[in-house]
Amino acid sequence: MNGIVAVADLMERTPLNPEQMRYLGVMRASSTSLIGIIDDVLDLAKVEAGKLQIESVPFDLSETIRNAVDIFEGRAREKGLELIVRIDPRLPRAISGDPTRLTQVVSNLVSNAIKFTELGVVSVSCAERTQGDQRKLRIEVRDTGIGISPDALKRVFSAFAQEDESITRRFGGTGLGLTISHQLVELMGGTLDVISVPGHGSTFWFELPLVAQPDIVAETAPTAETYSGSILLVEDNDVNRFVAGSMLKCLGFVVHDAADGQAAVTAATQRRFDLILMDIQMPVLDGIAATRQIREMERERGLAPTPILALSANVVAEYRHNCTQAGMNGFLSKPFRKGTCGVRLKST
């Protein structure tokens, strides 16, 4: 599925007639929907197995919330809905938490709100609530949709639950989004609940511990014209290697590739690269072991460390720790999409 989504991105850059663009749109929407279902099932399995880890890192709260909501502007506009975001200016800009999981919860709630609303407004509000000496972040997603019956409210956070079969047929979906959101909020130390009146809409709200951090200094994103440099792309999957390589070349990079970690070590020993993109799970030699060998070679030769970014569909805390310990500098999550390759490099 990663390959299908990424190749669709590449196709969009080529000349297409209107009919082909429609086909491409259907393919992208269908594959994105399927990836969402797969991700939901995998996340649910991780939660039930106790394997899903929650991070605690500083991040920009306002930017995270707005980015999570912005991706639904097109869907809301198509349905004639007003999509509103209200963030209390008194909230700290930078807080500590898991921005990926917060985005996932907000996205699930906004997606559901739009799905079940035919007329009116979907609004997202963020504010601080004080409970004793504890500060809490409260986020509400309110809609003017069909609402939820009292009986359905009792099982709204149960896996694969929909209000009734007619709702399932009309609106589709697996019913996993709310289940996973509920569990994620609990893992983050919070509470998720809903208030709803049939025919008058619903308000899903959740509260999380609010831990303020020093403000984050925003960085200006580079333009496409600034991209240059040589990249070693290490990826054992032929489709992923083709897709990532094609996107990087479109951005102006010179791309060399390796199909396993040992080949990457050999390439890095023979010449210098501006950046190495290293897959984690590979045959012969995995990405973490390969990174260790490259770092050892650089130390022996007195060379400056080459930036190495991990490529993985599982950028979770355990992977981050192991990659960092091996000497990696950062992470890129699969699948490769437009905008993923936002790395500023200069030819050397």
C-alpha positions as CSV (number, residue, x, y, z in Angstrom):
1,M,0.0,0.0,0.0
2,N,2.9,2.4,0.7
3,G,4.1,1.8,-2.8
4,I,0.6,2.5,-4.3
5,V,0.2,5.7,-2.4
6,A,3.7,6.9,-3.3
7,V,3.4,6.0,-7.0
8,A,0.1,7.9,-7.1
9,D,2.0,11.0,-5.8
10,L,4.6,10.5,-8.6
11,M,1.9,10.1,-11.3
12,E,0.3,13.4,-10.2
13,R,3.5,15.1,-11.4
14,T,3.1,13.7,-14.9
15,P,0.8,15.0,-17.7
16,L,-2.6,13.5,-17.3
17,N,-5.9,14.1,-19.0
18,P,-9.1,14.8,-16.9
19,E,-10.3,11.2,-17.0
20,Q,-6.9,9.9,-15.8
21,M,-7.0,12.5,-13.0
22,R,-10.3,11.1,-11.9
23,Y,-9.0,7.6,-11.9
24,L,-5.9,8.7,-9.9
25,G,-8.1,10.5,-7.4
26,V,-10.1,7.3,-6.8
27,M,-7.0,5.3,-6.5
28,R,-5.5,7.7,-4.0
29,A,-8.6,7.9,-1.9
30,S,-9.1,4.2,-1.8
31,S,-5.5,3.4,-0.9
32,T,-5.4,6.1,1.7
33,S,-8.6,4.7,3.2
34,L,-7.2,1.2,3.3
35,I,-4.0,2.3,4.9
36,G,-6.1,4.0,7.6
37,I,-7.9,0.7,8.3
38,I,-4.7,-1.2,8.4
39,D,-3.1,1.3,10.7
40,D,-6.2,1.2,13.0
41,V,-6.1,-2.6,13.2
42,L,-2.3,-2.6,13.9
43,D,-2.7,0.1,16.6
44,L,-5.5,-1.8,18.2
45,A,-3.4,-4.9,18.3
46,K,-0.5,-3.0,19.8
47,V,-2.7,-1.5,22.5
48,E,-4.2,-4.8,23.4
49,A,-0.7,-6.4,23.6
50,G,0.6,-3.6,25.7
51,K,3.2,-2.7,23.0
52,L,2.1,0.8,22.0
53,Q,4.4,3.3,23.7
54,I,3.6,7.0,24.3
55,E,6.3,9.6,23.8
56,S,6.8,12.8,25.8
57,V,8.6,15.4,23.7
58,P,8.2,19.2,23.4
59,F,6.0,20.3,20.4
60,D,4.1,23.3,19.2
61,L,0.5,22.8,20.3
62,S,-1.2,25.3,18.0
63,E,0.6,24.1,14.9
64,T,-0.1,20.4,15.7
65,I,-3.8,21.0,16.1
66,R,-4.2,23.2,13.1
67,N,-2.2,20.8,10.9
68,A,-4.4,17.9,12.1
69,V,-7.6,19.8,11.1
70,D,-6.3,21.4,7.9
71,I,-6.2,18.1,6.1
72,F,-10.0,17.9,6.3
73,E,-10.7,21.3,4.8
74,G,-11.3,19.7,1.4
75,R,-13.8,17.2,2.7
76,A,-15.6,19.8,4.7
77,R,-15.8,22.2,1.7
78,E,-17.2,19.4,-0.6
79,K,-20.0,18.9,1.9
80,G,-20.7,22.6,2.3
81,L,-19.6,22.5,6.0
82,E,-17.9,25.2,7.9
83,L,-14.7,23.9,9.6
84,I,-13.6,26.1,12.5
85,V,-10.6,25.9,14.8
86,R,-10.5,27.9,18.1
87,I,-7.4,27.9,20.2
88,D,-7.3,29.9,23.4
89,P,-4.4,32.4,23.1
90,R,-3.7,31.9,26.8
91,L,-2.6,28.3,26.2
92,P,1.2,27.8,26.1
93,R,2.5,27.5,22.6
94,A,4.9,24.7,23.5
95,I,3.8,21.7,25.6
96,S,5.2,18.3,26.4
97,G,3.5,15.2,25.1
98,D,3.1,12.8,22.1
99,P,2.2,15.0,19.1
100,T,1.8,12.0,16.8
101,R,-0.9,10.4,19.0
102,L,-2.5,13.7,19.7
103,T,-2.8,14.3,16.0
104,Q,-4.2,10.8,15.5
105,V,-7.0,11.4,18.1
106,V,-7.9,14.8,16.8
107,S,-8.0,13.5,13.2
108,N,-10.2,10.6,14.1
109,L,-12.7,12.9,15.9
110,V,-12.8,15.5,13.1
111,S,-13.1,12.8,10.4
112,N,-16.1,11.3,12.2
113,A,-17.7,14.7,12.8
114,I,-17.5,15.5,9.1
115,K,-18.7,12.0,8.1
116,F,-21.9,12.3,10.2
117,T,-22.7,15.9,9.5
118,E,-24.6,17.0,6.4
119,L,-25.3,20.6,7.2
120,G,-23.8,23.2,9.5
121,V,-20.5,23.4,11.4
122,V,-17.7,21.2,12.7
123,S,-15.6,23.1,15.3
124,V,-12.5,22.2,17.2
125,S,-11.7,24.2,20.3
126,C,-8.7,24.0,22.6
127,A,-8.5,25.5,26.1
128,E,-7.0,25.1,29.5
129,R,-8.9,23.8,32.4
130,T,-7.7,23.8,36.0
131,Q,-8.6,21.0,38.4
132,G,-7.2,21.7,41.8
133,D,-3.5,22.3,41.3
134,Q,-3.5,20.4,38.0
135,R,-3.5,22.0,34.6
136,K,-5.4,20.2,31.8
137,L,-5.6,20.6,28.1
138,R,-9.3,20.3,27.0
139,I,-10.0,19.7,23.3
140,E,-13.6,19.6,22.0
141,V,-14.8,18.5,18.6
142,R,-18.4,19.7,18.1
143,D,-20.7,19.0,15.1
144,T,-24.2,19.7,14.0
145,G,-24.7,16.2,12.6
146,I,-27.1,13.3,13.1
147,G,-26.2,12.8,16.8
148,I,-26.0,9.5,18.7
149,S,-28.9,7.7,20.4
150,P,-28.7,7.0,24.1
151,D,-28.4,3.2,23.5
152,A,-25.6,3.7,21.0
153,L,-23.7,6.0,23.4
154,K,-23.1,3.1,25.7
155,R,-21.0,1.3,23.1
156,V,-19.7,4.1,21.0
157,F,-16.1,3.4,22.1
158,S,-16.4,-0.4,21.6
159,A,-14.4,-1.9,18.7
160,F,-16.2,-2.3,15.4
161,A,-19.3,-0.6,16.8
162,Q,-21.7,1.4,14.7
163,E,-25.1,2.7,15.8
164,D,-26.9,0.3,13.6
165,E,-26.6,-1.6,10.3
166,S,-28.3,1.2,8.3
167,I,-25.7,3.7,9.6
168,T,-22.9,1.3,8.6
169,R,-24.3,0.9,5.1
170,R,-24.8,4.6,4.7
171,F,-21.6,6.0,6.1
172,G,-19.2,3.0,6.0
173,G,-16.2,2.6,8.3
174,T,-15.0,0.0,10.8
175,G,-15.9,1.7,14.0
176,L,-12.3,1.4,15.2
177,G,-11.3,5.1,15.2
178,L,-13.2,6.0,18.4
179,T,-12.0,2.8,20.1
180,I,-8.4,3.6,19.4
181,S,-8.8,7.2,20.2
182,H,-10.3,6.3,23.6
183,Q,-7.4,4.0,24.4
184,L,-4.8,6.4,23.2
185,V,-6.2,9.2,25.4
186,E,-6.1,6.9,28.4
187,L,-2.5,5.9,27.6
188,M,-1.6,9.6,27.5
189,G,-3.1,10.0,31.0
190,G,-6.4,11.6,30.0
191,T,-10.1,11.0,29.5
192,L,-12.3,10.9,26.4
193,D,-16.1,11.2,26.4
194,V,-19.0,12.4,24.3
195,I,-22.3,14.3,24.8
196,S,-24.9,13.9,22.0
197,V,-28.5,14.5,21.2
198,P,-30.0,12.7,18.3
199,G,-30.7,15.1,15.4
200,H,-28.8,17.9,17.1
201,G,-25.1,16.8,16.8
202,S,-22.4,15.5,19.1
203,T,-19.5,16.9,21.1
204,F,-16.5,14.6,21.7
205,W,-14.1,16.0,24.2
206,F,-10.9,14.8,25.9
207,E,-8.6,16.2,28.5
208,L,-4.9,15.6,28.9
209,P,-2.3,16.7,31.5
210,L,-1.0,20.1,30.4
211,V,2.8,20.5,30.8
212,A,4.2,23.8,29.4
213,Q,7.6,23.9,27.8
214,P,9.8,26.8,26.7
215,D,8.6,28.2,23.4
216,I,9.8,26.6,20.2
217,V,11.5,28.7,17.6
218,A,9.8,28.2,14.2
219,E,12.0,27.4,11.2
220,T,11.2,28.6,7.7
221,A,10.7,25.7,5.3
222,P,13.1,25.7,2.4
223,T,11.9,26.0,-1.2
224,A,12.4,23.3,-3.8
225,E,15.2,25.4,-5.4
226,T,17.4,24.9,-2.4
227,Y,17.6,21.1,-2.7
228,S,20.9,19.7,-3.9
229,G,23.4,17.1,-2.8
230,S,24.1,13.4,-2.9
231,I,22.0,10.9,-1.0
232,L,22.7,7.2,-0.3
233,L,19.3,5.5,-0.2
234,V,19.4,2.2,1.7
235,E,16.2,0.1,1.2
236,D,15.8,-3.6,0.6
237,N,12.3,-3.3,-0.9
238,D,12.5,-2.7,-4.7
239,V,9.2,-0.8,-4.8
240,N,10.1,1.5,-1.9
241,R,13.6,2.1,-3.3
242,F,12.1,3.1,-6.7
243,V,9.5,5.4,-5.2
244,A,11.8,7.1,-2.7
245,G,14.6,7.4,-5.3
246,S,12.2,8.9,-7.8
247,M,10.9,11.5,-5.4
248,L,14.4,12.5,-4.3
249,K,15.5,12.9,-7.9
250,C,12.4,15.0,-8.6
251,L,13.6,17.3,-5.8
252,G,17.0,17.7,-7.4
253,F,19.1,15.2,-5.4
254,V,21.7,12.9,-6.8
255,V,20.7,9.4,-5.6
256,H,22.8,6.3,-5.0
257,D,21.1,3.2,-3.7
258,A,21.9,0.1,-1.7
259,A,19.7,-2.9,-1.2
260,D,21.0,-3.9,2.3
261,G,23.0,-2.7,5.2
262,Q,26.3,-4.3,4.1
263,A,26.1,-2.7,0.7
264,A,25.5,0.6,2.5
265,V,28.6,0.2,4.6
266,T,30.6,-0.6,1.5
267,A,29.3,2.5,-0.4
268,A,29.9,4.8,2.6
269,T,33.5,3.5,2.9
270,Q,34.2,4.2,-0.8
271,R,32.8,7.7,-1.0
272,R,31.2,10.5,1.0
273,F,27.5,11.4,0.9
274,D,25.6,14.5,2.1
275,L,22.9,12.3,3.6
276,I,22.2,8.6,4.2
277,L,18.6,7.4,4.4
278,M,18.7,4.1,6.2
279,D,16.0,1.5,6.3
280,I,15.9,-0.3,9.6
281,Q,14.8,-3.9,8.9
282,M,17.0,-5.4,6.1
283,P,18.6,-8.7,5.2
284,V,22.4,-9.3,5.5
285,L,22.9,-6.4,7.8
286,D,20.1,-4.3,9.4
287,G,20.1,-0.5,9.4
288,I,21.1,-0.1,13.0
289,A,24.1,-2.4,12.7
290,A,25.1,-0.7,9.4
291,T,25.0,2.7,11.1
292,R,27.3,1.5,13.8
293,Q,29.8,0.3,11.3
294,I,29.7,3.5,9.3
295,R,30.2,5.5,12.5
296,E,33.1,3.3,13.5
297,M,34.7,3.8,10.1
298,E,34.3,7.6,10.3
299,R,35.9,7.7,13.7
300,E,38.9,5.6,12.5
301,R,39.4,7.9,9.5
302,G,38.8,11.1,11.5
303,L,35.8,12.0,9.3
304,A,32.9,14.2,10.2
305,P,29.8,12.1,10.7
306,T,27.5,11.9,7.7
307,P,23.9,12.7,8.6
308,I,21.9,9.4,8.8
309,L,18.1,9.4,8.9
310,A,16.2,6.2,9.8
311,L,13.5,5.1,7.4
312,S,10.8,3.1,9.1
313,A,7.0,2.7,9.2
314,N,7.4,2.1,13.0
315,V,8.9,5.3,14.3
316,V,8.1,4.6,17.9
317,A,10.0,5.3,21.1
318,E,11.9,1.9,21.1
319,Y,13.0,2.4,17.5
320,R,14.0,6.0,18.2
321,H,16.1,5.0,21.2
322,N,17.9,2.2,19.3
323,C,18.5,4.4,16.2
324,T,19.8,7.3,18.3
325,Q,22.2,4.9,20.3
326,A,23.5,3.6,17.0
327,G,24.4,7.2,15.9
328,M,21.5,8.2,13.7
329,N,20.5,11.8,13.5
330,G,16.7,11.6,12.9
331,F,13.8,9.8,11.4
332,L,11.6,9.7,8.3
333,S,8.4,7.7,8.4
334,K,7.2,5.6,5.6
335,P,5.3,5.8,3.3
336,F,7.2,8.4,1.3
337,R,4.9,11.3,0.4
338,K,5.3,14.7,-1.2
339,G,6.9,16.9,1.4
340,T,8.6,14.0,3.3
341,C,11.9,14.8,1.7
342,G,12.1,18.3,3.2
343,V,15.8,18.2,3.9
344,R,18.0,21.3,3.0
345,L,21.3,20.1,1.6
346,K,24.1,22.0,-0.2
347,S,26.5,20.3,-2.7
348,T,29.9,19.7,-1.2
